[in-house]
Amino acid sequence: MEYRNARYFNETIIDCEINHPQYGWIPFTADPKDTGAQFNVATLYTRMANDPATIPWDGVTLPQE
């Protein structure tokens, strides 16, 4: 799964955009416990968590839009 703009929302959840095969770039929230997606979210989460480009959580929970 291709992703961009990965940023921790809090200590355990990462917000990003994924490249959906039908809709193009869409917002996505990766929770490693998520089992409802059509792909393995835990694998994507691990990739983003290990990516030095993923912006760390700054200690402030961002408001959901």
Rosetta silent file (secondary structure, phi, psi, omega in degrees, C-alpha in Angstrom):
SEQUENCE: MEYRNARYFNETIIDCEINHPQYGWIPFTADPKDTGAQFNVATLYTRMANDPATIPWDGVTLPQE
SCORE:     score description
SCORE:     0.000 S_00000001
   1 L     0.000  128.202  177.901    0.000    0.000    0.000 S_00000001
   2 L   -85.124  135.460  179.957    1.403    3.372   -1.005 S_00000001
   3 E  -138.170  164.484  175.088    1.093    6.112    1.623 S_00000001
   4 E  -153.523  165.053  176.141    2.223    9.684    2.215 S_00000001
   5 E    56.077   41.251  179.913    2.093   12.407    4.879 S_00000001
   6 E   -72.450  133.072 -178.474    2.203    9.951    7.782 S_00000001
   7 E  -150.904  131.993  175.866    1.861   11.627   11.177 S_00000001
   8 E   -64.273  130.844  174.625    1.075   10.214   14.605 S_00000001
   9 L   -83.288  -37.977  174.244   -2.340   11.379   15.794 S_00000001
  10 L  -149.669 -157.962 -176.038   -1.571   10.177   19.305 S_00000001
  11 L   -68.596  -21.194 -172.206    0.776    7.601   20.826 S_00000001
  12 L  -129.636   -2.311 -176.434   -0.705    4.654   18.911 S_00000001
  13 L  -122.839  138.033 -179.293   -2.588    5.904   15.831 S_00000001
  14 E  -117.291  125.670  172.033   -1.119    7.265   12.593 S_00000001
  15 E   -91.543  145.181 -179.600   -2.988    9.546   10.200 S_00000001
  16 E  -163.415 -171.634  168.458   -1.889    9.536    6.577 S_00000001
  17 E  -121.613  138.161  175.110   -3.117    9.403    2.995 S_00000001
  18 E  -115.263  152.237  179.501   -3.226    6.125    1.093 S_00000001
  19 E   -91.100   94.629 -178.657   -3.326    5.670   -2.650 S_00000001
  20 E   -74.282  136.591 -176.983   -6.641    3.877   -3.168 S_00000001
  21 L   -61.821  -26.399 -178.436   -6.806    1.967   -6.477 S_00000001
  22 L  -102.254  -37.433 -171.548  -10.187    3.471   -7.376 S_00000001
  23 L  -105.493   -2.987 -177.883  -10.312    6.852   -5.619 S_00000001
  24 E    77.180 -150.282 -177.015   -6.677    7.947   -5.632 S_00000001
  25 E   -72.226  121.132  179.660   -5.197    9.632   -2.559 S_00000001
  26 E  -132.029  151.579  176.099   -7.619    9.520    0.371 S_00000001
  27 E   -65.888  145.622  179.464   -7.233   10.241    4.108 S_00000001
  28 E  -148.833  140.222  173.945   -6.715    7.166    6.280 S_00000001
  29 E  -110.715  119.962 -177.206   -6.244    6.560    9.992 S_00000001
  30 E   -99.069  113.384  173.924   -4.093    3.523   10.766 S_00000001
  31 L  -112.298  122.555 -175.967   -4.839    1.763   14.030 S_00000001
  32 L   -60.694  -15.732  178.995   -2.792   -1.440   14.392 S_00000001
  33 L   -89.626   -3.873 -176.820   -5.852   -3.150   15.940 S_00000001
  34 L   -69.593  125.987  176.885   -8.036   -2.420   12.873 S_00000001
  35 L  -121.475    8.612 -174.850   -9.286   -5.569   11.164 S_00000001
  36 L   -95.185   -2.334 -178.489  -12.083   -4.030    9.087 S_00000001
  37 L   -85.556  166.580  179.551  -10.083   -2.817    6.087 S_00000001
  38 L   -81.380    3.728  179.474   -9.610   -4.643    2.788 S_00000001
  39 L  -141.736  171.304 -177.208   -5.862   -4.846    3.492 S_00000001
  40 L   -80.925   99.587 -177.764   -3.610   -5.607    6.454 S_00000001
  41 H   -65.313  -36.721 -179.082   -3.579   -2.347    8.416 S_00000001
  42 H   -60.628  -38.378  178.089   -1.069   -3.715   10.953 S_00000001
  43 H   -66.264  -45.060  176.938    1.491   -4.242    8.179 S_00000001
  44 H   -62.171  -44.255  179.308    0.985   -0.714    6.853 S_00000001
  45 H   -57.477  -45.874 -179.772    1.150    0.661   10.392 S_00000001
  46 H   -61.371  -42.318  177.259    4.449   -1.115   11.026 S_00000001
  47 H   -59.742  -46.155 -178.932    5.925    0.306    7.818 S_00000001
  48 H   -68.437  -39.757  179.887    4.902    3.832    8.791 S_00000001
  49 H   -62.827  -31.867  179.845    6.047    3.408   12.407 S_00000001
  50 L   -90.220   -4.321 -178.879    9.488    2.349   11.160 S_00000001
  51 L   -84.957  120.215  179.906    9.683    5.111    8.545 S_00000001
  52 L   -63.615  -16.026  178.838   11.868    7.997    9.765 S_00000001
  53 L   -79.935  -14.011  178.028    9.730   10.374    7.666 S_00000001
  54 L   -67.973  125.838 -177.001    6.658    9.666    9.838 S_00000001
  55 E   -75.016  126.712 -178.585    6.106   12.750   11.976 S_00000001
  56 L   -70.411  160.645  176.006    6.113   11.884   15.685 S_00000001
  57 L   -69.163  136.638 -177.505    3.305   12.753   18.061 S_00000001
  58 L   -97.386    8.289  178.419    3.932   16.116   19.721 S_00000001
  59 L    90.630   -3.167  179.779    1.944   15.356   22.857 S_00000001
  60 L  -116.976  123.687  178.018   -1.120   17.297   21.735 S_00000001
  61 L   -74.957  125.069 -179.780   -4.143   15.429   20.365 S_00000001
  62 L   -77.465  144.896  177.139   -5.232   17.096   17.143 S_00000001
  63 L   -68.185  141.592  176.653   -8.944   17.806   16.659 S_00000001
  64 L   -79.697  139.138  179.598  -10.735   15.442   14.266 S_00000001
  65 L   -96.018    0.000    0.000  -12.270   17.180   11.268 S_00000001
